């Protein structure tokens, strides 16, 4: 899966592609920034490159997608999907996770990644995609998901405590492919 989109703030086009092990240090740096400064994730200590590698291997080893957005400055964002929960009944529901490098937020990187993940999860046979978004004030992620057909299906209030305040968890969902119109064989 390769796609290119023009990133107006850069001179080179944005490329969405499958991640490689060589991308993991940049992925770790992006995520570490969000852990230390944001409420989109409830982790409070940035995982090491080794831990990110283990997570990447679990996702890609299961045949799910872990994508990166790149331009001439390197990795500008990443996203992946995995089965929503481990139990077999969830085998047609995917959950996406997206993180964008701070200096390119608001430039379409997150939307391009979510769009590519929706396509990849649909092609993999998933019927629903769920976004679990940290912080009901996370208007960027909520807006990106809404613009791609996700609808808010619930808010769990005060489920996280980070930076000395309670943080909500927003759940959004969209059907993929035939959704629940039939039962897969």
N, C-alpha and C positions, 0 to 999 in steps of 0.2 A: 504494500500500500504506500504509494508516494503521491503527494499532492503538493502543488506550489500555489502560493497566494502572494500577492504583492503586499509588502509591509511598507506603508507610506513613510514611516519615519526612518527607514533604512534604505540604502542604495541597492541592496541585494534582496531577491525574493525570499519569502519565508518558505521553508520546505518542511513538510510533515512526513516523518519516516519512522520505521521501527527503530527503537533504541538498540544500542549495542553496549557491551560491557565497557567500552571506552568512554561512553557518555556518563557513566555512573558518578564520577567525581563532580561533574557539573550539576548533575541531578541532585546529588547530596548537598551541594552548596545552595542551590535554589530552595530546597526543602528546609535546610537549616535556617535560612533567613525567615521563612514562614513560621517555623517552630519558635524562634526567638522573638519575633516581632508581630506575629499575626494571631488571629483567633480562628482562622479557617481550619486549623488542625488543633487538636487538644493535647498533642504531645508537648512536653515542656523541656525536654532535653533532646537536642538534635541527635539522630542516629548517626553512627559512623558510616563510612563508605562500605565497610564490610557488612553492616546490617542492611544497608540499602541494596547491596549486592544479593543478599539472601532473599530479600523481598522481591527483587527483580527476577531472580531465578525461580521463585515459587510461581509468580504470575506467568512468566514466559514458558516455564516448564509445563504448565497446565494448558498451554496453547492459547492463552489469552493475550491481548495486545498491550504493550507498553510502548508508547510513541513519544517522540521528541519533536519539538519545533526548533528549527535551526535557521540561522542566517549567517552572514559573514562574521558576526561577533561570537558565534558558538551556539550553545543550547539556550534558547530563550524561554522554554517551558517544556513541561512533560505532562503526560497523562496516561492512565492505564485503566483497564476494567478487569474485574474479577467477578466470580460468582458472588452474589450478594451475601449469602451465608453458606456454610459447609454442608448442611443437610441436603439430601438428594432432592427433596421437593422444591428446592430453590434453584434447580439446575437450569431453568430458563430465565432467571432474573440476574442481571448484572448490576454492579455498582461501579460508578466511575469516580476517579480522583484526578484532579487537575491542579497544577501549580505553575505559576508564571514568574519569570525573573522580574524583580522589582522595577528595573529601569525600562521595561517594555509593557508594563501593565496598561490596559486600556487601548491597546493597539491591534486587537483582534487575535492574539495568540491563543488565548483560552477558548474563544469561540471556534477557531479552526481545529483545535485539539478535540473539543467535545464533539464537534461534527464528525471528525474522522473516527472517533471511538464509537459513536452511534452506528456508523456504517460498518465498522469492523465487528461489533457485537451482533448486529443484524445478520451479517454474513456468517457468523459463527453459530447461528441458530437461537440466540437469545430472543425472548419475546417482550421483556420489560427491562428498562434501565432506571436505576434509582440513584439519585444524588443525595448524599448525606452531607449537608453543608454546615460547617461550624459557624455560628453567629448569625442571628437573624438580621444583624446590621451589615452583613456581607453582601451589599447590593451588587457588586461586580459579578460574583458567582451566581447569585440568584437571577440577575438580569441575563447573563449568558445562557443559563439553562432555560429560562423562560423564552428567550428568543429562538430557541431550537425545539420548542414544543413540549418542554417539561412543564408540569403543573404542580403547584404546591399541594401536597397531600397531608402535611402535618407539621406542627412545630412542637418539639419537646422543650419545655421551658426549663431554664436553669439546670441543664444537665452537666455543664462543665464549669469549673472554677479555674480561671486563668487570669493573670495580671490583676489579681485582687478583685475580680468581679465575676458574677454569674453569667454564663453564656448559654444561649439556646442552641438547639440543633434543628435545622430546617430539613425536611424530607421533601424531595421533588421526584416526580416519576413521569416517564413517557413510554408509550407502547413502541415496540420495535416490530417491523415486518407485519405479520398477521395479528400481533398482540394476542388477545384472548378470544379472538373470533373462532378459533378451533383448538383442538387439543393435538399437539404433535404426536406423531406415531412413535 
